[in-house]
């Protein structure tokens, strides 16, 4: 790593050292999570005093680029050096809406074509997953349980996995027993079972706006209506609007992504989660909680689940390992509280059980002590990829672009000027083998036509960088054409 200091007369020596490190971060030589040279090492490399190095590092800390970790040294904190504004709070009209997901079905199928740069589907890059270890463990599991993996097991799932899941939930602030857990085929099945347990066809479910289109598909398949509630890109669903909706209309249940939501990336604080649970209790309303991104925080401790504040068993907690270990193993679980027996009955009637081999493989991985180490690597990778994508958006997209700033997960939500048509960008990008997720997929009322979601779960590459650059070019071209059309209409 070249750390030569430039000789600029108008800058102090420590500012020159800081500038050089800042350029290394901007160029990608130093990435999020990388350890910087120690103070003594940099002092020797640059032939500057220790105090000069310390002043440079303090300056970079003040700028939010690096952080000091006790007894470990200095590390790159974030890669993004400039920020566009965040998206505005959603202001959707609170109206019940039937769900139409034919567009989401078509777009989601196109997003997964192998020849595309997948910036549409929110899936992790397989390069980041412990596939070799999982394959080895599955072989061991099948050999050690040659008969059991081919036999019917209890509908609620294998005890080893439920035991490990209960231990993981302790980090989310939840104290549950293995007997309170029902293993499912991913979070999707957990959501379906939970919604069926607390609703009947024709009921209305309060949701965040925008919300995950997979949840909208679940609502549609169960013949439920959606009531969109305004949502803040940082703090999540607006409780005042939710309570007003509960007072004015008959809402049967609420469903939301609690931590690093998809697509906004919002994460409610503990106090707000507690207030939400208190609101649910007052109105005796069940909540279906999707916490699939909860393990993927960038800094500090894992955020608590809403379930952690549940005192009356009204929260039906759903999650899986699809974003952390393997989407293909299809292993998730639900903690349904007072609705557990109903969820177990529905699970049995639907498909009886989840693959035993998959369950025992995930249980073996969780029990061998490597999961937390894997998560640390995965969080750093997702954070780096998200920040590099954000930086590329700042560089190539129109200046009016707004972009979310999630503190976990790996999706970004972009808001363009009101005249922008994200479906038009989707069609044009497809012609260049680039996929995006247009915003209207995330609203049953077809809102957010000027927004779209980008996947940052795949490793950064020159191909990804060129795709972001192309999307920026197409976005600028569309806005310029809109502006020209407006000028022409004025002339006419």
GUSETOR-289067 format. One record per residue (C-alpha): x, y, z; residue number from 0. Coordinates in Angstrom, 1 decimal. Example, Ala and Ser with C-alpha at 12.3 -4.5 7.8 and 13.67 -1.06 7.14 Angstrom:
REM residues 2
+--------+--------+--------+-----+
!      u !      v !      w !   n !
+--------+--------+--------+-----+
!   12.3 !   -4.5 !    7.8 !   0 !
!   13.7 !   -1.1 !    7.1 !   1 !
+--------+--------+--------+-----+
REM end
This chain:
REM residues 492
+--------+--------+--------+-----+
!      u !      v !      w !   n !
+--------+--------+--------+-----+
!    0.0 !    0.0 !    0.0 !   0 !
!    1.5 !    3.3 !   -1.2 !   1 !
!    1.3 !    5.9 !    1.5 !   2 !
!    3.6 !    8.6 !    0.1 !   3 !
!    2.7 !   12.0 !    1.5 !   4 !
!    2.2 !   14.8 !   -0.9 !   5 !
!    4.1 !   18.0 !   -0.3 !   6 !
!    1.4 !   20.7 !   -0.3 !   7 !
!    2.4 !   24.0 !    1.2 !   8 !
!   -1.2 !   24.9 !    2.2 !   9 !
!   -1.8 !   21.8 !    4.4 !  10 !
!   -0.3 !   20.6 !    7.6 !  11 !
!    1.6 !   17.3 !    7.6 !  12 !
!   -1.1 !   15.5 !    9.5 !  13 !
!   -3.7 !   16.8 !    7.0 !  14 !
!   -1.6 !   15.4 !    4.1 !  15 !
!   -1.4 !   12.0 !    5.8 !  16 !
!   -5.2 !   12.1 !    6.4 !  17 !
!   -5.9 !   13.1 !    2.7 !  18 !
!   -3.8 !   10.2 !    1.4 !  19 !
!   -5.6 !    7.6 !    3.5 !  20 !
!   -9.0 !    9.2 !    2.5 !  21 !
!   -8.0 !    8.7 !   -1.1 !  22 !
!   -7.1 !    5.1 !   -0.5 !  23 !
!  -10.6 !    4.6 !    1.0 !  24 !
!  -12.3 !    6.4 !   -1.9 !  25 !
!  -10.4 !    4.4 !   -4.5 !  26 !
!  -11.4 !    1.1 !   -2.8 !  27 !
!   -7.8 !    0.1 !   -1.8 !  28 !
!   -9.0 !    0.4 !    1.9 !  29 !
!  -12.5 !   -1.0 !    2.3 !  30 !
!  -15.0 !   -1.1 !    5.1 !  31 !
!  -13.7 !   -3.2 !    7.9 !  32 !
!  -10.0 !   -3.1 !    6.8 !  33 !
!   -7.5 !   -2.5 !    9.5 !  34 !
!   -5.2 !    0.6 !    9.0 !  35 !
!   -1.5 !    0.5 !    9.7 !  36 !
!   -0.7 !    0.9 !   13.4 !  37 !
!    0.4 !    4.3 !   14.6 !  38 !
!    4.0 !    3.1 !   15.1 !  39 !
!    4.1 !    1.4 !   11.7 !  40 !
!    2.8 !    4.5 !    9.9 !  41 !
!    5.3 !    6.6 !   11.8 !  42 !
!    8.1 !    4.5 !   10.5 !  43 !
!    6.8 !    4.2 !    6.9 !  44 !
!    6.3 !    8.0 !    6.5 !  45 !
!    9.1 !    9.2 !    8.7 !  46 !
!    6.7 !   11.5 !   10.5 !  47 !
!    6.1 !   11.8 !   14.3 !  48 !
!    3.7 !    9.6 !   16.2 !  49 !
!    1.8 !   12.7 !   17.1 !  50 !
!    1.3 !   13.5 !   13.4 !  51 !
!   -0.1 !   10.1 !   12.8 !  52 !
!   -2.4 !   10.4 !   15.8 !  53 !
!   -3.7 !   13.8 !   14.6 !  54 !
!   -4.3 !   12.3 !   11.1 !  55 !
!   -6.3 !    9.4 !   12.6 !  56 !
!   -8.2 !   11.8 !   14.9 !  57 !
!   -9.2 !   13.9 !   11.8 !  58 !
!  -10.4 !   10.8 !    9.9 !  59 !
!  -12.4 !    9.7 !   13.0 !  60 !
!  -14.0 !   13.2 !   13.1 !  61 !
!  -14.9 !   12.8 !    9.5 !  62 !
!  -16.6 !    9.5 !   10.2 !  63 !
!  -14.2 !    7.5 !    7.9 !  64 !
!  -12.4 !    5.4 !   10.5 !  65 !
!  -13.0 !    4.1 !   14.0 !  66 !
!  -10.7 !    3.1 !   16.9 !  67 !
!  -11.4 !   -0.3 !   18.4 !  68 !
!   -9.9 !   -0.9 !   21.9 !  69 !
!   -6.7 !   -3.1 !   21.8 !  70 !
!   -7.2 !   -3.7 !   18.0 !  71 !
!   -6.3 !   -0.5 !   16.2 !  72 !
!   -8.0 !    1.7 !   13.6 !  73 !
!  -10.4 !    0.4 !   11.0 !  74 !
!  -12.2 !    1.8 !    8.0 !  75 !
!  -15.7 !    2.7 !    9.2 !  76 !
!  -17.5 !    3.5 !    5.9 !  77 !
!  -16.6 !    3.8 !    2.3 !  78 !
!  -19.1 !    6.4 !    1.2 !  79 !
!  -17.6 !    9.9 !    1.3 !  80 !
!  -20.7 !   11.8 !    0.0 !  81 !
!  -24.4 !   11.4 !    0.7 !  82 !
!  -27.5 !   12.1 !   -1.4 !  83 !
!  -30.6 !   12.9 !    0.6 !  84 !
!  -32.6 !   10.1 !    2.1 !  85 !
!  -36.1 !    9.2 !    0.6 !  86 !
!  -39.0 !   11.2 !    2.1 !  87 !
!  -41.5 !    9.7 !    4.5 !  88 !
!  -44.1 !    7.8 !    2.6 !  89 !
!  -47.5 !    9.5 !    2.6 !  90 !
!  -49.8 !    6.8 !    1.2 !  91 !
!  -53.5 !    7.3 !    1.6 !  92 !
!  -54.8 !    4.9 !    4.2 !  93 !
!  -57.1 !    2.9 !    2.1 !  94 !
!  -57.8 !   -0.8 !    1.8 !  95 !
!  -56.5 !   -2.2 !   -1.4 !  96 !
!  -56.9 !   -5.6 !   -3.1 !  97 !
!  -53.6 !   -7.1 !   -4.0 !  98 !
!  -52.6 !   -7.6 !   -7.7 !  99 !
!  -49.2 !   -9.3 !   -8.0 ! 100 !
!  -49.0 !  -10.4 !  -11.7 ! 101 !
!  -46.4 !   -7.6 !  -12.3 ! 102 !
!  -44.4 !   -8.8 !   -9.3 ! 103 !
!  -44.5 !  -12.4 !  -10.5 ! 104 !
!  -43.3 !  -11.4 !  -14.0 ! 105 !
!  -40.6 !   -9.0 !  -12.8 ! 106 !
!  -39.3 !  -11.4 !  -10.1 ! 107 !
!  -38.9 !  -14.2 !  -12.7 ! 108 !
!  -37.0 !  -11.9 !  -15.0 ! 109 !
!  -34.7 !  -10.7 !  -12.2 ! 110 !
!  -33.2 !  -14.1 !  -11.7 ! 111 !
!  -32.0 !  -14.8 !  -15.3 ! 112 !
!  -28.4 !  -16.0 !  -15.0 ! 113 !
!  -27.2 !  -13.7 !  -17.8 ! 114 !
!  -28.2 !  -10.5 !  -15.9 ! 115 !
!  -26.4 !   -8.3 !  -13.4 ! 116 !
!  -28.8 !   -9.1 !  -10.6 ! 117 !
!  -29.5 !   -5.7 !   -8.9 ! 118 !
!  -33.2 !   -6.6 !   -8.7 ! 119 !
!  -33.8 !   -9.7 !   -6.6 ! 120 !
!  -32.7 !   -9.3 !   -2.9 ! 121 !
!  -30.5 !  -12.4 !   -2.8 ! 122 !
!  -27.0 !  -12.9 !   -1.4 ! 123 !
!  -24.1 !  -13.8 !   -3.6 ! 124 !
!  -23.3 !  -17.5 !   -3.3 ! 125 !
!  -19.6 !  -16.5 !   -3.1 ! 126 !
!  -20.3 !  -15.1 !    0.4 ! 127 !
!  -22.0 !  -18.2 !    1.7 ! 128 !
!  -20.3 !  -21.2 !    3.4 ! 129 !
!  -21.4 !  -23.6 !    0.7 ! 130 !
!  -18.4 !  -26.0 !    1.0 ! 131 !
!  -18.9 !  -26.3 !    4.7 ! 132 !
!  -22.7 !  -26.8 !    4.4 ! 133 !
!  -22.1 !  -29.5 !    1.7 ! 134 !
!  -19.7 !  -31.3 !    3.9 ! 135 !
!  -22.0 !  -31.1 !    6.9 ! 136 !
!  -25.0 !  -32.4 !    4.8 ! 137 !
!  -22.9 !  -35.4 !    3.8 ! 138 !
!  -22.1 !  -36.1 !    7.4 ! 139 !
!  -25.7 !  -35.7 !    8.4 ! 140 !
!  -27.0 !  -38.1 !    5.8 ! 141 !
!  -24.5 !  -40.7 !    6.7 ! 142 !
!  -25.1 !  -40.4 !   10.4 ! 143 !
!  -28.9 !  -40.4 !   10.0 ! 144 !
!  -29.3 !  -42.6 !    7.0 ! 145 !
!  -32.9 !  -43.7 !    7.9 ! 146 !
!  -34.2 !  -40.6 !    9.7 ! 147 !
!  -33.6 !  -38.2 !    6.8 ! 148 !
!  -36.0 !  -40.2 !    4.7 ! 149 !
!  -38.7 !  -40.7 !    7.3 ! 150 !
!  -41.6 !  -38.5 !    8.5 ! 151 !
!  -40.7 !  -36.4 !   11.5 ! 152 !
!  -42.7 !  -34.2 !   13.8 ! 153 !
!  -44.4 !  -31.3 !   11.9 ! 154 !
!  -42.9 !  -28.7 !   14.2 ! 155 !
!  -39.4 !  -29.8 !   13.2 ! 156 !
!  -36.3 !  -31.6 !   14.4 ! 157 !
!  -35.3 !  -31.0 !   18.0 ! 158 !
!  -31.6 !  -30.2 !   17.3 ! 159 !
!  -32.6 !  -27.3 !   15.0 ! 160 !
!  -35.3 !  -26.0 !   17.3 ! 161 !
!  -32.7 !  -26.1 !   20.2 ! 162 !
!  -30.2 !  -24.1 !   18.1 ! 163 !
!  -32.9 !  -21.6 !   17.0 ! 164 !
!  -33.9 !  -21.0 !   20.6 ! 165 !
!  -30.3 !  -20.1 !   21.4 ! 166 !
!  -30.1 !  -17.7 !   18.5 ! 167 !
!  -33.2 !  -16.0 !   19.6 ! 168 !
!  -31.6 !  -15.1 !   22.9 ! 169 !
!  -29.5 !  -12.5 !   20.9 ! 170 !
!  -32.7 !  -11.0 !   19.6 ! 171 !
!  -33.9 !  -10.5 !   23.2 ! 172 !
!  -36.4 !  -13.5 !   23.1 ! 173 !
!  -36.6 !  -16.1 !   25.7 ! 174 !
!  -38.4 !  -19.2 !   24.1 ! 175 !
!  -38.1 !  -22.9 !   24.5 ! 176 !
!  -37.5 !  -25.3 !   21.6 ! 177 !
!  -41.1 !  -26.5 !   22.0 ! 178 !
!  -42.4 !  -23.0 !   21.1 ! 179 !
!  -40.6 !  -23.1 !   17.7 ! 180 !
!  -42.1 !  -24.4 !   14.4 ! 181 !
!  -39.7 !  -25.1 !   11.6 ! 182 !
!  -40.8 !  -23.9 !    8.1 ! 183 !
!  -39.7 !  -23.9 !    4.5 ! 184 !
!  -38.1 !  -20.5 !    4.8 ! 185 !
!  -39.6 !  -17.3 !    6.0 ! 186 !
!  -42.1 !  -17.3 !    3.2 ! 187 !
!  -43.9 !  -20.3 !    4.6 ! 188 !
!  -43.6 !  -18.9 !    8.1 ! 189 !
!  -45.4 !  -15.8 !    6.9 ! 190 !
!  -48.1 !  -17.7 !    5.1 ! 191 !
!  -48.8 !  -19.9 !    8.2 ! 192 !
!  -48.8 !  -17.0 !   10.5 ! 193 !
!  -51.2 !  -14.9 !    8.4 ! 194 !
!  -53.5 !  -17.9 !    8.0 ! 195 !
!  -53.5 !  -18.4 !   11.7 ! 196 !
!  -54.8 !  -14.9 !   12.5 ! 197 !
!  -56.9 !  -13.9 !    9.5 ! 198 !
!  -59.8 !  -15.1 !    7.3 ! 199 !
!  -60.4 !  -14.3 !    3.6 ! 200 !
!  -61.5 !  -10.7 !    3.2 ! 201 !
!  -59.8 !   -9.4 !    6.3 ! 202 !
!  -57.6 !   -6.3 !    6.3 ! 203 !
!  -53.9 !   -6.4 !    7.3 ! 204 !
!  -52.0 !   -3.2 !    8.1 ! 205 !
!  -48.6 !   -3.0 !    6.4 ! 206 !
!  -45.7 !   -0.7 !    6.0 ! 207 !
!  -45.6 !    1.4 !    2.8 ! 208 !
!  -43.6 !    0.5 !    0.8 ! 209 !
!  -43.4 !   -3.2 !    1.9 ! 210 !
!  -41.8 !   -6.4 !    0.7 ! 211 !
!  -43.6 !   -7.6 !   -2.4 ! 212 !
!  -43.3 !  -11.2 !   -1.2 ! 213 !
!  -45.6 !  -10.2 !    1.7 ! 214 !
!  -48.1 !   -8.8 !   -0.8 ! 215 !
!  -48.0 !  -12.1 !   -2.7 ! 216 !
!  -48.8 !  -13.9 !    0.5 ! 217 !
!  -51.7 !  -11.5 !    1.2 ! 218 !
!  -53.1 !  -11.9 !   -2.3 ! 219 !
!  -52.9 !  -15.7 !   -2.2 ! 220 !
!  -54.9 !  -15.7 !    1.1 ! 221 !
!  -57.5 !  -13.2 !   -0.3 ! 222 !
!  -56.6 !  -10.5 !    2.2 ! 223 !
!  -56.7 !   -6.7 !    1.8 ! 224 !
!  -53.8 !   -4.4 !    2.6 ! 225 !
!  -53.9 !   -1.1 !    4.5 ! 226 !
!  -50.8 !    0.9 !    3.7 ! 227 !
!  -49.4 !    2.9 !    6.6 ! 228 !
!  -46.8 !    5.7 !    6.1 ! 229 !
!  -43.3 !    4.7 !    7.0 ! 230 !
!  -40.1 !    6.5 !    7.8 ! 231 !
!  -36.9 !    5.4 !    6.0 ! 232 !
!  -35.0 !    5.2 !    9.2 ! 233 !
!  -37.5 !    4.6 !   12.0 ! 234 !
!  -40.0 !    2.4 !   10.3 ! 235 !
!  -43.8 !    2.4 !   10.5 ! 236 !
!  -45.5 !    5.5 !   11.8 ! 237 !
!  -47.3 !    4.5 !   15.0 ! 238 !
!  -49.5 !    7.5 !   15.1 ! 239 !
!  -50.9 !    6.7 !   11.7 ! 240 !
!  -51.3 !    3.0 !   12.6 ! 241 !
!  -53.3 !    3.9 !   15.7 ! 242 !
!  -55.5 !    6.3 !   13.8 ! 243 !
!  -56.2 !    3.5 !   11.3 ! 244 !
!  -57.0 !    1.1 !   14.1 ! 245 !
!  -59.5 !    3.6 !   15.6 ! 246 !
!  -61.2 !    4.3 !   12.2 ! 247 !
!  -61.2 !    0.9 !   10.5 ! 248 !
!  -61.5 !   -2.8 !   11.3 ! 249 !
!  -57.9 !   -4.1 !   11.0 ! 250 !
!  -57.5 !   -7.8 !   11.8 ! 251 !
!  -53.7 !   -8.0 !   11.9 ! 252 !
!  -50.4 !   -6.1 !   11.2 ! 253 !
!  -47.5 !   -7.4 !    9.3 ! 254 !
!  -44.1 !   -5.8 !    8.9 ! 255 !
!  -40.3 !   -6.4 !    8.6 ! 256 !
!  -38.9 !   -5.3 !   12.0 ! 257 !
!  -35.2 !   -4.9 !   11.4 ! 258 !
!  -33.5 !   -3.4 !    8.2 ! 259 !
!  -36.8 !   -3.7 !    6.4 ! 260 !
!  -37.1 !   -4.6 !    2.7 ! 261 !
!  -37.1 !   -2.3 !    0.7 ! 262 !
!  -36.5 !    0.8 !    2.9 ! 263 !
!  -33.9 !   -0.6 !    5.3 ! 264 !
!  -35.6 !    1.0 !    8.3 ! 265 !
!  -35.0 !   -0.3 !   11.8 ! 266 !
!  -37.2 !    0.7 !   14.8 ! 267 !
!  -35.5 !    1.5 !   18.0 ! 268 !
!  -36.3 !   -0.5 !   21.2 ! 269 !
!  -38.6 !    2.2 !   22.6 ! 270 !
!  -40.6 !    2.3 !   19.5 ! 271 !
!  -40.9 !   -1.5 !   19.4 ! 272 !
!  -42.1 !   -1.5 !   22.9 ! 273 !
!  -44.7 !    1.2 !   22.1 ! 274 !
!  -45.8 !   -0.9 !   19.1 ! 275 !
!  -46.4 !   -3.9 !   21.3 ! 276 !
!  -48.3 !   -1.8 !   23.8 ! 277 !
!  -50.5 !   -0.5 !   20.9 ! 278 !
!  -51.1 !   -4.1 !   19.8 ! 279 !
!  -52.2 !   -5.1 !   23.2 ! 280 !
!  -54.6 !   -2.2 !   23.6 ! 281 !
!  -56.4 !   -3.1 !   20.4 ! 282 !
!  -55.9 !   -6.9 !   20.8 ! 283 !
!  -54.2 !   -7.0 !   17.4 ! 284 !
!  -51.8 !   -9.8 !   16.3 ! 285 !
!  -48.6 !   -8.9 !   14.6 ! 286 !
!  -46.7 !  -11.0 !   12.0 ! 287 !
!  -43.0 !  -10.1 !   12.4 ! 288 !
!  -40.5 !  -10.8 !    9.6 ! 289 !
!  -37.0 !  -10.6 !   11.1 ! 290 !
!  -35.1 !  -12.2 !    8.3 ! 291 !
!  -32.5 !   -9.4 !    8.2 ! 292 !
!  -32.1 !   -9.1 !   12.0 ! 293 !
!  -28.6 !  -10.8 !   12.1 ! 294 !
!  -27.2 !   -8.4 !    9.5 ! 295 !
!  -26.4 !   -5.2 !   11.5 ! 296 !
!  -23.3 !   -3.3 !   10.5 ! 297 !
!  -22.3 !   -1.9 !   13.9 ! 298 !
!  -22.9 !   -2.9 !   17.5 ! 299 !
!  -25.2 !   -5.5 !   18.8 ! 300 !
!  -27.9 !   -7.3 !   17.0 ! 301 !
!  -31.2 !   -5.3 !   17.2 ! 302 !
!  -33.9 !   -6.8 !   19.3 ! 303 !
!  -37.0 !   -8.4 !   17.7 ! 304 !
!  -40.4 !   -6.9 !   18.4 ! 305 !
!  -41.1 !  -10.4 !   19.8 ! 306 !
!  -38.7 !   -9.5 !   22.7 ! 307 !
!  -41.3 !   -7.0 !   24.0 ! 308 !
!  -44.3 !   -9.4 !   23.6 ! 309 !
!  -46.0 !  -10.0 !   26.9 ! 310 !
!  -49.3 !  -11.5 !   25.7 ! 311 !
!  -48.2 !  -13.8 !   22.9 ! 312 !
!  -49.6 !  -11.6 !   20.1 ! 313 !
!  -46.4 !  -11.4 !   18.0 ! 314 !
!  -45.9 !  -14.2 !   15.5 ! 315 !
!  -42.1 !  -14.2 !   14.8 ! 316 !
!  -40.8 !  -15.4 !   11.5 ! 317 !
!  -37.2 !  -15.8 !   10.2 ! 318 !
!  -34.9 !  -18.0 !    8.2 ! 319 !
!  -31.3 !  -18.6 !    7.2 ! 320 !
!  -31.9 !  -17.6 !    3.6 ! 321 !
!  -30.0 !  -14.3 !    3.8 ! 322 !
!  -27.2 !  -15.6 !    6.0 ! 323 !
!  -26.4 !  -19.3 !    5.2 ! 324 !
!  -28.4 !  -20.7 !    2.2 ! 325 !
!  -31.5 !  -19.7 !    0.3 ! 326 !
!  -31.7 !  -23.1 !   -1.2 ! 327 !
!  -31.9 !  -25.2 !    2.0 ! 328 !
!  -35.3 !  -23.6 !    2.7 ! 329 !
!  -35.0 !  -23.6 !    6.5 ! 330 !
!  -36.8 !  -21.1 !    8.6 ! 331 !
!  -38.9 !  -21.0 !   11.7 ! 332 !
!  -41.9 !  -19.3 !   13.4 ! 333 !
!  -42.6 !  -18.6 !   17.1 ! 334 !
!  -46.3 !  -18.1 !   17.1 ! 335 !
!  -47.1 !  -17.4 !   20.8 ! 336 !
!  -50.8 !  -17.9 !   21.6 ! 337 !
!  -51.3 !  -19.1 !   18.0 ! 338 !
!  -48.8 !  -21.9 !   18.0 ! 339 !
!  -51.2 !  -24.8 !   17.9 ! 340 !
!  -53.0 !  -23.3 !   14.9 ! 341 !
!  -49.7 !  -22.8 !   13.1 ! 342 !
!  -48.7 !  -26.4 !   13.8 ! 343 !
!  -52.0 !  -27.7 !   12.5 ! 344 !
!  -51.7 !  -25.5 !    9.3 ! 345 !
!  -48.1 !  -26.7 !    8.8 ! 346 !
!  -49.2 !  -30.4 !    9.0 ! 347 !
!  -52.1 !  -29.8 !    6.6 ! 348 !
!  -49.9 !  -27.9 !    4.1 ! 349 !
!  -46.8 !  -30.1 !    3.7 ! 350 !
!  -46.4 !  -32.0 !    7.0 ! 351 !
!  -42.7 !  -31.1 !    7.5 ! 352 !
!  -39.5 !  -29.4 !    6.3 ! 353 !
!  -36.7 !  -31.5 !    4.8 ! 354 !
!  -34.9 !  -33.3 !    7.6 ! 355 !
!  -31.5 !  -33.3 !    5.9 ! 356 !
!  -31.7 !  -29.5 !    5.5 ! 357 !
!  -32.8 !  -29.0 !    9.1 ! 358 !
!  -30.0 !  -31.2 !   10.6 ! 359 !
!  -27.4 !  -29.5 !    8.3 ! 360 !
!  -28.4 !  -26.0 !    9.5 ! 361 !
!  -28.4 !  -27.3 !   13.1 ! 362 !
!  -24.9 !  -28.7 !   12.7 ! 363 !
!  -23.6 !  -25.4 !   11.3 ! 364 !
!  -25.2 !  -23.4 !   14.1 ! 365 !
!  -23.8 !  -25.7 !   16.8 ! 366 !
!  -20.2 !  -25.9 !   15.6 ! 367 !
!  -19.4 !  -22.4 !   16.7 ! 368 !
!  -18.6 !  -21.0 !   13.2 ! 369 !
!  -21.9 !  -19.1 !   12.6 ! 370 !
!  -20.9 !  -15.9 !   14.5 ! 371 !
!  -17.5 !  -15.8 !   12.7 ! 372 !
!  -19.3 !  -16.3 !    9.4 ! 373 !
!  -21.8 !  -13.5 !   10.3 ! 374 !
!  -18.9 !  -11.1 !   11.0 ! 375 !
!  -17.5 !  -11.7 !    7.6 ! 376 !
!  -20.9 !  -11.4 !    5.9 ! 377 !
!  -21.8 !   -8.2 !    7.7 ! 378 !
!  -18.5 !   -6.6 !    6.6 ! 379 !
!  -19.1 !   -7.7 !    3.0 ! 380 !
!  -22.6 !   -6.5 !    2.9 ! 381 !
!  -21.6 !   -3.1 !    4.4 ! 382 !
!  -18.8 !   -2.7 !    2.0 ! 383 !
!  -21.0 !   -3.6 !   -1.0 ! 384 !
!  -23.8 !   -1.3 !    0.1 ! 385 !
!  -21.4 !    1.6 !    0.6 ! 386 !
!  -19.6 !    1.1 !   -2.7 ! 387 !
!  -23.0 !    1.0 !   -4.5 ! 388 !
!  -24.1 !    4.2 !   -2.6 ! 389 !
!  -20.9 !    5.9 !   -3.7 ! 390 !
!  -21.4 !    4.9 !   -7.3 ! 391 !
!  -25.0 !    6.2 !   -7.2 ! 392 !
!  -23.7 !    9.5 !   -5.9 ! 393 !
!  -21.2 !    9.6 !   -8.7 ! 394 !
!  -23.3 !    8.6 !  -11.7 ! 395 !
!  -27.0 !    9.3 !  -10.9 ! 396 !
!  -28.9 !   12.6 !  -11.2 ! 397 !
!  -28.3 !   15.0 !   -8.4 ! 398 !
!  -32.0 !   14.9 !   -7.5 ! 399 !
!  -31.7 !   11.2 !   -6.5 ! 400 !
!  -32.5 !   10.3 !   -3.0 ! 401 !
!  -31.1 !    7.1 !   -1.5 ! 402 !
!  -31.7 !    5.2 !    1.7 ! 403 !
!  -29.0 !    4.8 !    4.3 ! 404 !
!  -29.7 !    1.4 !    6.0 ! 405 !
!  -27.5 !    0.3 !    8.9 ! 406 !
!  -27.9 !   -3.4 !    8.1 ! 407 !
!  -29.1 !   -5.7 !    5.4 ! 408 !
!  -28.2 !   -5.3 !    1.8 ! 409 !
!  -30.9 !   -3.4 !   -0.2 ! 410 !
!  -31.0 !    0.3 !   -1.2 ! 411 !
!  -34.2 !    2.2 !   -2.0 ! 412 !
!  -33.9 !    5.0 !   -4.5 ! 413 !
!  -36.4 !    7.8 !   -4.9 ! 414 !
!  -36.2 !    9.9 !   -8.1 ! 415 !
!  -38.1 !   13.1 !   -9.1 ! 416 !
!  -41.9 !   12.7 !   -9.3 ! 417 !
!  -41.9 !   12.6 !  -13.1 ! 418 !
!  -39.6 !    9.6 !  -13.2 ! 419 !
!  -40.9 !    6.2 !  -14.4 ! 420 !
!  -39.1 !    3.3 !  -12.8 ! 421 !
!  -40.9 !    0.8 !  -15.0 ! 422 !
!  -39.4 !    2.5 !  -18.0 ! 423 !
!  -36.0 !    2.2 !  -16.5 ! 424 !
!  -36.7 !   -1.4 !  -15.7 ! 425 !
!  -37.5 !   -2.2 !  -19.4 ! 426 !
!  -34.5 !   -0.2 !  -20.6 ! 427 !
!  -32.1 !   -1.8 !  -18.1 ! 428 !
!  -33.4 !   -5.3 !  -19.1 ! 429 !
!  -32.2 !   -4.6 !  -22.6 ! 430 !
!  -28.7 !   -4.2 !  -21.2 ! 431 !
!  -29.0 !   -7.4 !  -19.1 ! 432 !
!  -29.4 !   -5.4 !  -15.8 ! 433 !
!  -32.3 !   -6.1 !  -13.4 ! 434 !
!  -33.8 !   -3.7 !  -10.9 ! 435 !
!  -37.0 !   -3.9 !   -8.8 ! 436 !
!  -39.4 !   -1.1 !   -9.7 ! 437 !
!  -41.1 !    0.6 !   -6.8 ! 438 !
!  -44.7 !   -0.2 !   -7.8 ! 439 !
!  -44.0 !   -3.8 !   -6.9 ! 440 !
!  -43.8 !   -2.8 !   -3.2 ! 441 !
!  -47.3 !   -1.1 !   -3.0 ! 442 !
!  -50.7 !   -2.7 !   -3.6 ! 443 !
!  -52.0 !    0.7 !   -4.7 ! 444 !
!  -49.3 !    0.9 !   -7.4 ! 445 !
!  -47.5 !    3.8 !   -5.7 ! 446 !
!  -43.8 !    4.6 !   -5.9 ! 447 !
!  -43.6 !    4.7 !   -9.7 ! 448 !
!  -40.6 !    7.0 !   -9.3 ! 449 !
!  -38.7 !    4.6 !   -7.0 ! 450 !
!  -36.8 !    1.4 !   -7.3 ! 451 !
!  -34.8 !   -1.1 !   -5.1 ! 452 !
!  -31.3 !   -2.2 !   -5.7 ! 453 !
!  -29.7 !   -5.4 !   -4.4 ! 454 !
!  -26.3 !   -5.0 !   -2.8 ! 455 !
!  -26.0 !   -8.7 !   -1.8 ! 456 !
!  -23.7 !   -9.7 !   -4.6 ! 457 !
!  -19.9 !   -9.0 !   -4.4 ! 458 !
!  -18.7 !   -5.7 !   -5.9 ! 459 !
!  -17.1 !   -6.1 !   -9.3 ! 460 !
!  -16.3 !   -4.1 !  -12.4 ! 461 !
!  -19.5 !   -5.6 !  -13.9 ! 462 !
!  -21.6 !   -4.3 !  -11.1 ! 463 !
!  -19.9 !   -0.9 !  -11.2 ! 464 !
!  -20.6 !   -0.6 !  -15.0 ! 465 !
!  -24.2 !   -1.6 !  -14.3 ! 466 !
!  -24.7 !    1.2 !  -11.8 ! 467 !
!  -23.0 !    3.6 !  -14.3 ! 468 !
!  -25.4 !    2.5 !  -17.0 ! 469 !
!  -28.5 !    2.9 !  -14.7 ! 470 !
!  -27.3 !    6.4 !  -13.9 ! 471 !
!  -26.9 !    7.2 !  -17.5 ! 472 !
!  -30.4 !    5.9 !  -18.4 ! 473 !
!  -31.9 !    7.7 !  -15.4 ! 474 !
!  -30.3 !   11.0 !  -16.5 ! 475 !
!  -31.4 !   10.5 !  -20.1 ! 476 !
!  -35.0 !    9.8 !  -19.0 ! 477 !
!  -35.2 !   12.9 !  -16.8 ! 478 !
!  -33.7 !   15.0 !  -19.5 ! 479 !
!  -36.3 !   13.8 !  -22.0 ! 480 !
!  -39.1 !   14.5 !  -19.5 ! 481 !
!  -37.7 !   18.0 !  -19.0 ! 482 !
!  -37.5 !   18.6 !  -22.8 ! 483 !
!  -41.1 !   17.4 !  -23.1 ! 484 !
!  -42.2 !   19.8 !  -20.5 ! 485 !
!  -40.4 !   22.7 !  -22.3 ! 486 !
!  -42.0 !   21.7 !  -25.6 ! 487 !
!  -45.5 !   21.7 !  -24.0 ! 488 !
!  -45.0 !   25.1 !  -22.7 ! 489 !
!  -43.9 !   26.4 !  -26.1 ! 490 !
!  -47.0 !   24.8 !  -27.7 ! 491 !
+--------+--------+--------+-----+
REM end
